[in-house]
Amino acid sequence: MWEWYRIGVATGVGAGIGLLAAGWLAGRRIGTLTALLIGAAAGVAVGFGLDDWNDAVGGAVGGLLGGLGGVPLAAGTRRRGGTRGGTGALVGLAGLGVAALALVPFVGYLEALALPALAARARRREPERYAGLRTLARD
């Protein structure tokens, strides 16, 4: 049971760090890739810090999923007028909260699965942009 707990903690902390990195780096293609790599590398480091390769694999998967969940959220916020500092601070604080919640048994697994699902749902609910009356304003 202790092994499953440690893997869940590594997964959740990796997801939180991936979310934190996505908040600061999303918006550019290289930033997206960098956020995913930072999340995975931090998850591996946390996993090896806890025990062995099982935890490191869980941390890497959590970091990738956290980054995948955070990039659309941060990029959408920036697209709708959010500043880089404000978006990074708010999404980064959410990432720290996700990492802290990973200490609760089994929650780390749920976080890693929920972040990409919530990002996909938010992406589907984003309103489409229409030219509307702006095209009539041109003379």
N, C-alpha and C positions, 0 to 999 in steps of 0.2 A: 504494500500500500504506500509506503514511503517513497518508492521509486515513481509511482504515478503522480504523487504530489509534487515531487521535484520537477518532473517533466512539465506538469501544468504550470508551475511557477515560471520556469524558463520560457515556456510558450507565451504566457501572458506578459511577462516583462519584455520579451522580444517584440510582441505586438505593440506594447506601449512605446518602446523606443522607435519602432518603425513609424508609428503615428506621429511622434514628436519630430522625427526627421522629415516626414512628409509635410508637416505644417510649415516648416521653414524653407524647404527646398522645392516644393511643388510649384508648378507654373511654367517650367521649362522642361524640355525633354531630358536633358542631362540631369536636371534636378530630380526628376522622377526616378531615373535609374540610380542615381546616387542615394536617394532616400531608401530604395529597396535594398541596396547593398549595405547601407549603414544598419538598417533594421536586421538584416540577416547576420551580419558580422557581430553586432551587439548581442543578438540572441545566442550565437555560438559561444561568445565569450562568457555570457551568463551561464549557459549550460555547462561549459567546462569548469566554471567557477563553482558550480553546485556539486558536480560529481564527475560524470563521464560522457561518452559520446551519445548516449541515449538522450540526455538532457540537452546536449548541443544541437542535435537534430531537431528536437522539439522547439528550441529557441530560434533556430534558423527558419523553420516553417512559420512560427509565430511572427518573427520579424518581417518576413515577406508578406504575410497576410495583413499585418498591421499597416505596412507601407501601401499595399494595394488598396486597403480601405481608406487610408488617409489622403492619398493623392487626389482622387476625384473630389473629395470634400474640400480640400484646400484650394485646388485649382478652380472649382466652382465659386468659392468665396472670392477669390481674386478676380475672376471673370465678372462678377457682379459688383465690383467696386471696392472690395476689401483691400487694405494695405498689406504689404508684405510683413511688416512688424506686428500688426494687430492679428493677422491670420496666424502667423507663426506662434505668437504668444498664446492665443486661445486654444489652438489645436495642440500646441505643445503642453499646455496645462492639462488638457484632456488626455494626452498620452501619458503624462505622469500619473494621472488618476487611474488609467487603465493598468499601468504597471503596479500601482499600489494594490489595486483590487485583485491582482493575480495571486496575492498571498492567501486569499480565501480558497479553500480546496475546491477544485473542479472549475472555478470561474475562469482560470487562464485559458482552458480549452474553449469555453463558450465565447470569450472575447475574441480569440483568433478566428473563430467561425463567424461571429456576428459583425465584425468590422467590414469585411468585404460585402456582406449581404446588405448592411445598412447603406453603404456607399452606392451599391447598385440600385437600391430603392430610391435613394435621393436623386440619383441621376435620371431615373425614369420619371420622377415627379417634377423635374426642372421644366419650367415653361419654355416653349419654343419662342424664338424671336421672329417677329413678323415686322415687315416694313410699315404696315398700317398707314396712318395718315401722314407719316413723314414723307412718303413719296409724293403726296399731293402738295406738300409745302414747297417743293422745288419749282421754280418758275423759269 
